[in-house]
Amino acid sequence: MDPKNWTLPLGGGRLEERGSKMVTRRKFSPEFKAKVVLELIKGERGLMQASRDYGIKDTVLSRWKQEFLERAPKLFCSEGSGERKQMQTRIADLERMVGRLTLELDIAKKVFSISGSTKRNNGNW
């Protein structure tokens, strides 16, 4: 492997070998993506400028921006939103189950401690 054939992508991506059959995809941190998208939204950089500066295709940057804008309203969902309400119901159900199982375990321990001191006739508990 010749070091001249290696490229270092901007923005924290992985090294890739040019001309190899298996090229690993570059992975960018959520923080980096947010930084780039905010630059685009604020107008600090245009789409093509950011594409050149970071070495990322403009279609990828457009997708990041679109995904960011689609998910942004979910940050401000009210307490009564459907998904959150389902999660709260599930948590309440699980807490009830834990309480019931704890009670059953305590009863079983008491029964065992009362009857556990004597063995059956063949030596089994």
KATA-V877662 format. One record per residue. N is the residue number from 1. RES is the residue in one small letter. PHI is phi as a letter, one per 40 degrees, with the letter a starting at -180 (999 if undefined). Layout:
BEGIN
N/RES/PHI + N/RES/PHI
END
This chain:
BEGIN
1/m/999 + 2/d/c + 3/p/d + 4/k/c + 5/n/c + 6/w/c + 7/t/b + 8/l/b + 9/p/c + 10/l/c + 11/g/g + 12/g/g + 13/g/c + 14/r/c + 15/l/c + 16/e/b + 17/e/c + 18/r/c + 19/g/g + 20/s/c + 21/k/c + 22/m/b + 23/v/b + 24/t/c + 25/r/c + 26/r/c + 27/k/b + 28/f/b + 29/s/c + 30/p/d + 31/e/c + 32/f/c + 33/k/d + 34/a/c + 35/k/c + 36/v/c + 37/v/c + 38/l/c + 39/e/c + 40/l/c + 41/i/c + 42/k/c + 43/g/g + 44/e/c + 45/r/b + 46/g/c + 47/l/c + 48/m/c + 49/q/c + 50/a/c + 51/s/c + 52/r/c + 53/d/c + 54/y/c + 55/g/g + 56/i/b + 57/k/c + 58/d/c + 59/t/c + 60/v/c + 61/l/c + 62/s/c + 63/r/c + 64/w/d + 65/k/c + 66/q/c + 67/e/c + 68/f/c + 69/l/c + 70/e/c + 71/r/c + 72/a/d + 73/p/c + 74/k/c + 75/l/c + 76/f/b + 77/c/c + 78/s/c + 79/e/d + 80/g/c + 81/s/c + 82/g/d + 83/e/c + 84/r/c + 85/k/c + 86/q/c + 87/m/c + 88/q/c + 89/t/c + 90/r/c + 91/i/c + 92/a/c + 93/d/c + 94/l/c + 95/e/c + 96/r/c + 97/m/c + 98/v/c + 99/g/c + 100/r/c + 101/l/c + 102/t/c + 103/l/c + 104/e/c + 105/l/c + 106/d/c + 107/i/c + 108/a/c + 109/k/c + 110/k/c + 111/v/c + 112/f/c + 113/s/c + 114/i/c + 115/s/c + 116/g/c + 117/s/c + 118/t/b + 119/k/c + 120/r/c + 121/n/c + 122/n/c + 123/g/g + 124/n/c + 125/w/c
END
